[in-house]
Amino acid sequence: MGGPRPLFSRGFLSLLGTQFLGAANDNVLKQVLVFMVATGIWSGSLAEGGLGDGGQSLPALCLTIPFILFSGLAGQLADRFSKRSVMVAVKIAEVPIALLALVGLLAQNLWITLAAMLLLAIQSALFGPSKYGVVPEIVGEERLSQANGLLNMLTNIAVIIGSLLAGPLSTAYDPDPATGAEPILWAPGAALLAVALAGLLSVLAMPPLKAANPSLKLKFDLVGTYLQSFRDMSSTLLSVAIAWAGFYLVGMMSLLILPEYEKILAIGYTKTSLLIGLLGVSIAVSSVAAGFLSGRGIRPQLIPFGASGMAACFVLLGTLQPTVANVAALVALAGLSAGFYIIPLQALLQKLSPGGERGRFLGTANAMSFTASSLGAGLYWLLSGPLQIAPNRVFLACAGLAIAGTVVGTLKLRQLLAARAAAALTAESAD
């Protein structure tokens, strides 16, 4: 078998570039829509062409529901065909979707733009299992933590750049009337199209890969596919998938709260996008730190450390009188905690999934995580809309969920470490 594979191979560099550009595109369109629905041209009631209070949860749902519906099929495609072929196909599809978004934004039509976001989410859902499943094929199991740390770092840098672009693009699209500036309606759509074309060029650089399970018969039974995966997953793998999904639940709520600071702190779109960018920077830093601290292994001990750090930051965000300084500091600390939580979980998902079924299991885990995201969007709408809870106070709900997850996760972690220690003793006795 030889020694460990090089980390920065042509295939891994292609994956990094493709994921970076795809995440940037997702985030630009989502954030522009969230800004426009929260405080911009589509901020009024349905009768006024908007979505009303808490309406930014609808774009979030458009970005999550397709992952629930299509991740099972996407996982099967990732096993049945070459993961490279699947990724190339979905990146080709991104180009006309970006064109549709351009049309919707030019026409200032909320529903066409939401349709483009929905299609972009379907495309991303079909991309996900191949993206995560290809990592062990490219870098090998010994490099999983490092590779996932870099992949998450680049993803969050893409979120930063997407967020930084979304602020000025939103300002250009819907300028403050007091400035006298003319709207530049083509700006966000043109950015989406340019990034989609760059992503297609990036994925074409990936070398050919063999299909993991070419004899697999595709099944289109949504519920049955997931139920079968739940039955086939080990209890440890299922616990890891649930913990991963929990992060997406509180993460979605947090991302929906942050745009509200445009009104809470009266700081404008661009400065609000800097807050979201700060979150991305801190997650990027902690992701790569967690990956390289893990060396050529996986360190589950980092998971409760990250979870408890996030919980503490959410409590403070929900209780302190918000200022630019304390919100920025706590957002950064929450992001620094997040990387230590998600990188070991991501690596465990890949390692514990058998090669021939890795796509199916990762697709199921993706569906679970985006189901949790949808629940987070729905919970945010309930709390901030009908219940009229101040957006920053919603962080207390995030804190409660994070605390519960920390307690349960710590108990499961002890079981996992005990099982690993027992397996090591058994191996020594056999030797």
N, C-alpha and C positions, 0 to 999 in steps of 0.2 A: 504493500500500500504506500510505502514511502513516508516522509515526514509530513508535517502540517502544510497545507496549501497556503500560498501567499495570500495575504488579505487584499491587497490592492491589485487584483487581477483585472483584465479587460472587462470581464463579465460583471464584476462587482462595481467597477467604476461606471459602467453603463447603467446598472441598476440604481446607483446613487443619483446619477443625473436625471434619469427618468422619473424616479420618485420625487426628487426635488421639484422638478418642473410641474408635475401633476398636482402635487400638494399646493404649490403656489397658485395654480389656476383655480383649484377648488376654493381656496381661501379668498382670492380676490373677488370672485363672483358672490360667494356667500357673504362676505363682509360688506360689499357694496349694497347688496340687498338688505342686509340687517340694518345698516345705517339709514337707508331710504325708508324702510318700514318703521324703524324706531323713531326717527326724528326728521326724515326727509320728505320727498314728494309723495310717498305712499304711507304716511304716518296717520292719515285720517281714518275714519270708520269705513266699513264696507261700502256704504252709500256714497262716500266721498272718494272711492277708488283705492282705499287703503285697507289695512287689516286690524286697526284698533290697538288698544293697550295690550301688551304682551304678544303682539302679532308677529314679532320676530321669531317666535317659536315655529311658525309655519315654514319659512325657509330652512330652518334647522331640521324639521321633519322631512322635507323634500330631500335633504342630504342624508338622511338616515334610513328611512323606510325601504328604499331599494336594496340596501345591504341586508335587511331582514329577508326580503323576498328572493333575492338572487344569489346570495352567498353560497347556498347549498349547491346550486347549479355551477357556480363559479369554481367551487372546490372540486367538483367532478371533472370539469374541463381542465383544471390544473393537473389532475392525475392522468386523464385520458390522453391529452395532447402534450406536446412540448410546452413547457411554461414560457419559453421565449415566443413561440408562435401565438399563444394566447395574449401575451403582453403587446406584441406588435399589432394584432388585430384591434385591441381595445384602444390603442393609441391612434390608429388610423381613424377610428370612430370619433375621437375627441375633436378633430378638426371641423367637421360639419356642425357638431354641437356648439362649438365656440362661435361659428357663423350665426347660428340661431340666436344665441345670447346677444350678439351684436345687433341683430334685427330687432329683438325685443327692447333693448336699451335705446336704440335709435328712435323706435316708435313710442318710447316711454310707456310700454305696455307691461304691467306687472305680471300678467298671466303667461305671456310668451316667455318672459324672463324666468319665471318660476319653472316653466316647462323645460327650458334649457338646463336649469339647475337640476331638475329631476333626471333628465337624460345624462347629465354629467355624473350624477351620483350612481346611476345604473352602470355607466362605463367604469367608474371607480370600483364598484362592487365586484364586477367581473375581473378587475385587475388584482384585487387584494390577495386572494389565496395564492396566485402565481407569484406575486411579489414577495410575500413572506415565505412561501414554500421553496422558492428558488435559492434562498440564502444558504441552507445546508448543502445544496448541490454545487454551489459556486465556491464556498469558503471552507466546507467541512465542519464537523461538529465542534472541533476544538476552538474554532474562531467565532462561535455563535454570539457570545456576549459582546465581543469587540465589534463584530459586524453589525449587530443590532444597535449598539451604542452609536456607531457612526451613521447608520440609517436613520435613527431617530433624531440625531443631531441635525442632519441635513433636512429632514422633514420639518423640524421646528425652525430652522433657519428659513426654509421656504415659507412657513407660516409668518415669520417676522417680516420677510420681504413682501409677502402678499398683504399683510396688515398695513405695512408702511405705504405700499402702493394704494391700498384701498382708501386710505384717508384722503390723499390728494386727488385720487380719481373721483371719489364721491364729491369732493369740493368742486372739482371741475364740472362734474355732471349736474350738480345741484348747488350752484354758488349762492352765497349769502346775498340777498337782494340789495343790502346796504352797500356792497362793494361795486355794484353796477356791472359786474362781469357777466359775459354771455355764457350760457351753458355749452359745454363741449360734449355733446351727447354720444359721440363715437369713441371717446377715450377709453372707457372701461372695456368695451367689446373688442377694440383693436388690441388692447393688451392681452386679453384672453386668447385671441386668435394667434398672436405671435408666440405666446408661450406653448400653445398646443402644437404648433409646427416644430418648435425646438424640442419638445418632448418626443415627438415621432422620430426625429433625427437621432436622438440619444438612444432610444431602445433598439434601433437598427444596428447599433454598434455591438450589441450583445452576441457572443458566439453561439452557434447551434447547440441545442441540448436535446437529449433523448426524453421521450415520454416515460413517466414513472410506471404507468399501468395502462399500456395501450389496448389491452383487451377489455377494459372496463366498459360496461353498458350504461349509458347515461339514463338517469331517472329524473323525471320532471315532477315528481310528487314532492311538493314543498315540505309538508309536515312529515311525511314518511322518511324523507332523507335525513331530517334533523333528528327524529326519534331513533333512527338506526344508528346515527353517530353517537347519540347519548348512550345507547346500549353498548356500543363497541368501545367507547372511551374507557380508559382505566379511571378509577375513582380519583387518583391523583391528578390526571390530566383534566378531568372535569372540574375539579376544585380550582386548578390554575386558570381555566377558562372563565369560571365564575368571578374570580378575583380580578381578572383582566377586564371583564365587563363592568365591574363595579367602578373602575377608574373612569370609564366612558360616561357613566351616569353622572357622576359629580363633575366631570370635565365639561360635559355639555351645559350643565347648569351654570358653571363658572363663565364659560364663553358667552352665554346669553346675558349674564349680569354685566360684564365689563363694558359693552357699548352704552349702557345706561349711565356710566360715569360722565358721558358727554353732557348730560343734564345735571347730574348730582354735583359735579365739580365745576360745571360751566367752562369746559376746556376745549370745546370744538372737536370736529371729526379727527383732525390730524393728530392732536395730542392724545385723544382716546385710542387711536390706532397704535400709538407708541406704547400704551399700557399693554395692549395685546401682544405687541412685539416684544416687550420686556418679558412677558410670560414665556414666549417662544425661546428667547435667548437663554433664560434660566433652565428651561427643560432641556435645551440642546447641550448646555454645559454639563448638567448632571447626568444626562444620558451617556455622553462619551466618557465621563468620569466613572460611572457605574460599570460601563463595558470594560474599560481598561483596568479598573480595580479588580474585576473578576478574573483577569488574566485569561488563561486558556480553559477556564471552567465556568460554572454558573454558581453564583452565591445567593441562595434564597434568603439568607439572613438579612439582606439589604431591604427586603420587602416591608417588614413592619416598621423599620426606621423611616422609610419614605412615607408610609401611610400616616404615621403619627405626626410627622412634620406637616403634612398637608392639613390634617385635622386642626392642629394648633393655629395655623394661619387662617383657616376659614372662621374659626371662633373669633379671632381678633378682627377680621374684616367685617364680621357681622355685628360686632359690639362697639368698636371704637368710632368716634366721630370722624367721618372720612375727610382726609386732606390729601392733596396730591402726593405729599411725601410718604405718609404712612400707607396709603393704598399701593403706591409703587413698590415700597419695601416689602410689604406682605405678599404682593403678587409675585415678586421675584423669589422670595423664600418658598412660597408654595410650589413654584416651578422647579426650584432646586431640589425639593423633596420628591417631586413627581418622577424624575428620571430614575431615582434609586428604587422606586416602586415598580415601574413598568419594564425596565430592561431585563431583570431576572425572570419576570413572568413571560415576556416575549420569547426569550431564549428557551425556557422550559417548554413552552407550547411547541416549539419546533423540534426540540430534542425528544420529547416524549411521544411525538406523533410518528408512527411507522412510515417509512419512505413511500410505499405504494398507496398509502391512505392519507398522506400528509395534507394534500390539498383539501380533501373532504373534511378532515378534522379542523383545519385552519379556517375553512369556509364556515363551519358550524360555530367556531369561536368568534369569527367576525360577525355572524348573525346575532349571536348573544350580545356582543359588545354594542352593536347598533340598536338592538332592542332596548338595551339599557340607555343608550343615548336618546332614543325616542321617549322613553319613560322620563328621562331628565328634562327634555323639552316640554313634555306634557305637564310635569310637576312644576316647572318654572312658570308656565302659562297659568296654571291653577293658582299659584301663590301670588304672582304679580298682577294677574288679571282679576278674576272673580274675588279673590280674598284681599286684594289691594295691599299686599305687604310690600314695604319699600324694597326696591331691588337689592340694596346692599345687605338688608336683613335676611334675604334668601340664602346668603352665605352660611347662616346658622343651620339651615336644613342640610347644606352640603357638609357642614362639620359633623352633624349627627350621623349622617350616612358614613362618613369617613371613619368616625370613631367605632361604629358598629362593625365596619369592615376590618378595622385594625384588630379588634378583639377576636373575631372569627378567624381572620387570616393568621393570627399568631398561633391559635390552637391547631390549625391545619398545618402550619409550618413545622410545629413540633412533631406532628405525626410523620411528615415527609422526612425530616432529618433523622427521626428514629428508624424509619424504614431504610433509609440509605445506610445508616450505621450498621443495621442488622445485615443488609446485603453485603457490606464490606467484610464483616466478620465471617459470613458464610463463605465468601470467596477466599479469605485467608485460610479457613479450615480446609477447604478443598485443595489448596496448594500444599 
